[in-house]
């Protein structure tokens, strides 16, 4: 019985691992240094992947394929501009509302100081605490966030232009992949899997984001918190950020609830938001996301941390598609890495079976 032998390693395995880690560190440092360029490029790539199926739908409906591409591009432009405008309005509205609650904020601080005095807190400690509690500081933070969002809009023209070229070039990509499949079938399959996983992830996140936004808006409408529809829209947008997105969407309504109705109302808002988002985003949605993209929940969270640290806000927003691309390029293209793909997936392995070992012929 002949057995297939693995080729001998030119270098010790430990040294290869160290070299791989060193290369990864250099690569990550390069990505961070070029984050302002890489982030918008990948955003345009994800949007291109999302709208590409419209070309096929148009062809099956008897419409010229280029018309479907243009409809997809216009739709992507509308989504991109709409989400950017929504974030700008949310932050600007929050900054506009804060000065109206200056008296309520001062009353809350005074009430808190009185309660702390009853617990024996010294006057020096109270003075240090009250010096750090200033509504103007919160307003300055909101204004800095608004300035940061405005700075991101400077990349919109670059993304919009790049999206146009990518979408037009993507028209010939399926045919090119089919030509490459004869010689590099694993690469073609990996890129196809990345595109399909990205689209499925966007669909799942959009559906569950809409559900969360409906629940949050309906709840806030029953409270004195102003402009509940705007905070529901913010909850929808932040749902694209895995695991911790709802915390970002919770901050404005929680602060306004504190200023509008005191600590009790703020706690009610936090509890309801947490329950809704925990059930939908932490229990139900990860199951669908894991089935759609084949990434374990722990890996999804670590992806958020890593890509947010590497590329900033765009990295956090597109953490899952970025991880899918890395998985496609580094894991899925290698036939011998099927075991690693199975370990990275969120299922028990029944769906992502290990590749069959080569058959052994008797000599």
N, C-alpha and C positions, 0 to 999 in steps of 0.2 A: 504494500500500500504506500503510494508516494504522498508525501506531505509537502504543502507549499511552504517555503521558507521566507521569512521576512528579510528584506535586505539589511545588511549590517549598517549600523549608524556610523557615519564618518566621525562624529564627535560624541562624547558621553552625553547621555540623556539629560543629566543635571545641568551640564553646560549649555545645552540647547534651550532648556527652560529659562536659564538666566539670560541668555541672549534674546530670547523672545520677550521676556519681561522688560529688558532694556529697550528693545525696539518699540514696545508698547508705550513706555514712558516718553520716549522721544516723539512718537506719533501724537500722543495726547497733548504734549506741550506745544507741538505745532498746530494742532486743532484749536487750542485755547488762544494762541497768538493770532490766529486768523478767524476767530469766532465771528467777528463782524461781517466777514465775507461768506463763511461756510454756512452760517445760520440762514441767511436769506436764500442762498442757493438751494439748500435742502428744503426749505419751505416751498420754493417754486417747484421742486421735484415732486414733493408730496401732492401738491395741488394738481400737477400734471397727471400723476398716477390716478388721482381721484376722478378727474373729468375724462380720462381717455376712453372709458367704455361708451360714452355718448356717441363716439364716432361709429362704433359698431351698431348701436341702436338705430342711428340715422340711416345707415346702409340697409339694415333689414327692413326699415320702414319705407324704403324707396327714395330717401332723401340723399342728396350728394354727401359723401362722408365729410368733405371739408366744412359743410354747413353744420354738421354735428360737432365738429371740432370747435368751430367759432362759437356755437351755443355754449359749449363747455367752458371755453375761455371766458366768455362774458359772465357766465354763472360764477366761475371762480373769482373773477374780479368783484362781482357783487358781494360774494361771501366775505372776501378778504377786506374790502372796504367797509362792509357792514359791521363786521366784528371789531375792526379798529375803531370805527365811530362809536360803537356801543361802549367800548372800554373808555374812550375819551369822555363820553357823556357821563358815565358812571362815576369816574374819578372827579370830574369837574363838578358834578351835582353834589357829590359828597363834600367837596371843599366849599361849595357855596352854602350848604346847609349848616355846617359846623358853627359859623359865627352867630347864627340865630339862637344857639343853645348856650351862649356864654353864661347867662344867669343861672340856668339849670346846672351847668357844670360847676359853677362856684358854690351853689347850694349843696351839691353832692360832696364836694371836697370839704366844706364846712361841717356837714353831717358826719362824714367819715372821721374828721379830726375829733369831733366831740365823742364819738364812740371809742376811739383809740385812747382818749384821755381817761375814760372810765376803766380801761384795762391797765392803767398805770404807765403808759408810754410817756417818756420825758418830753419836755418842751423842745429841747434841742433836736430830738429825733423827729418830732412833728414838723419843726421848721425845715429840716432837710427833706422831709417827704413832700411837703407842700411846695417847696421851691422847684421840685421836679415835676409837679403836676400843673401843667399850663396848657390851656386849650390852643394857644398859639403854636405850641410845639407840634401838636397833632395836625394843625392846619398847615404848618410848614412841611410836615411829612407828606400830607396829601398833595400839596403843591409840587413837591419834588417828584412824587410818583407821576403826576400829570406831565411834568417836564420830561420824565423818562419815557412816557408813552409817546409824547410828541416827537421825541428824538427818534423813536422807532419808525415813525411815519416817513422819515427821510429815506428809509430803505424800501418803501412801497414802490417807488418808481422803478427801482432796480428789479424788484420781484416781479412787478407787472410786465416789464419788458422781457425779462428772462423767461417768464411763464409763456409768453407768446411764442418765443423761439422753441422752447422745449416741447410745447404742445404740437407745433407743426412738424418738428423732427420725429416726435413719437408716432406719427402716422405710419412710418416705415419700419418702426422697431419690431413689431410682431413678425414681419417677413424676414428681417435680419436674424431674429432669434431662431426661426425655423431653419435658416441656412446654417447657423452655427450649431444647431442641435446634432447634426451628423458627426461633428468632430468634438464638440464640447457639450454633450447633452446635460451633464451635471450643472454646468454654469447656466445654461438656458433655463433649466428647471428651477434653479435657485433664484434667479432674477424674477421669473414668473411667480414663484411662491412669495417673494417679497412684495410684488405689486398686489397680488390677491390678498395677502395678509393685511397690507396697509389699508386697502379699501374696506375690508371687513371690519377692521378696527375703527375706522372713521364712521362707518354705518352704526356699529354698536354704541360708540361713544355719543353719536348724535341722538340716537333713540333714547338712551338712558338720560342724557343731558336734558332732553325735552321733558321727560317724565319728572326729573328732579325739579326743573324750573317751574312746572305746573304746580307741584306740591308746595314749593317754597313761596311762590307768588300767592297762591290761595291762602296760605297760612298768614303771611304778612299783611294781606288785605284785611284780615280780621283784627289786626293790631293797630296801634297809633303810629307805627313806623311809616314815614312818608315814602312816596314813590315806590311801592312794592313791586310794580312791574319791572322797574329798572334793576332791582336787586335780583329778581327772578332771571332776568336776561344775563346778569353777571354770573349767577349760579350755572346757567347753561354753558357759558363760555369756559368757566373754570373747570367744568366737568371733563374737559379734554386733558387736564393735568391729572395723572393717576394719583390715587390715594389721598393726597393732601390738597387737591384743588378746591374742595368744598370749604376748607378752612379760610382760603383767600376770599371766597365769595361770602363767607360768614362775617368777616370783620366789619364792613360798613353797616349792615343792618343791626348787628349786635351793639355797636357803639351808639347808633341812633336810638336803639331801644333803651339803652342806659340813660341817655339824655332826655328821652321822651317820657319814659315811665319808671325810671329807677332800676335798681339792681334786680328786682323781681321780674320785670319784663325782660331784661337782658338775659337772665337765666332761662326764662321760658323759651326765648328765641334760640339760645344756644342748645337747649335740650331738644327742641323740635328739629332744628337743623341737623343735629348730630344723629338723632334717631332715623330721620328720613334718609340722610346720606349714608349712614352706616348700613341700613338694610339694603338700600338700592346700590350704592357704590362699593361697599365693602363685602357684601354677601352675594348679591345677585349678579351685578355687573362683572366682577372678576371671573366668574364662571364662564360667561359668554365671551369675554375678552380672551381668556385662556384657550377656549375651544376655537376661537377665530384665528388667533395668531400663534398659538403653540408656545407661549411663554408662561413660566410659573409665576405665581403672584409675588414671591420674594424677588425674583429677577426683575419683574416690572417695577417694583418699588426702588430697587437699587439702580435701575436704568434712569428713573426720575432723578435720583440724587446725583448720579454721575453726569448725565447730560445737562442737567441744570447747572452744575458746577462748571462744566466745560464750555457750554454755549450760551448760558444765561437763560432768559425767559423763553426764547425760541426752543432751546434744548429741552426745557421742562415741558413745553407744550407738545413737542414732537418726540418725546422720549421713546415711546414704543416703536414708531416707524424707524427711528434711528437704530434701535437695537435689532429690529428685523433686518435692516440693511447689513449691519455688521455680522449678524448670524448667517445671512445668505452668502456674504463674501468670504467669511473665514471658516464657516462650518459646513454649510450645505453644499458647497462646491467640491468638497473632498469626500469621495465615496467611503473612506475609512473613518469618517467622523460621525457616522450615523448614531453611534452610541452616545456621543456628546449631545446631539440634537434631541435624543430621547431624554437625557438628564435635564436639559433646559426646558422641556415642555412641562405643562401643568397637569397632564393626565397621568394615568397609571402605566402608560406604555402600550395599551392595547391599540391605540390609534396610530402612534408613531412607532411602528415595529422596527426592530433592528434589522439592518440589511442582512440578507442571507449570506452565509459563508460560501466561498467558492467550492463547487463540487470537487471531490477528490476522485480521480480516475485511478483505477488499478493499473499498474504498469505491466 
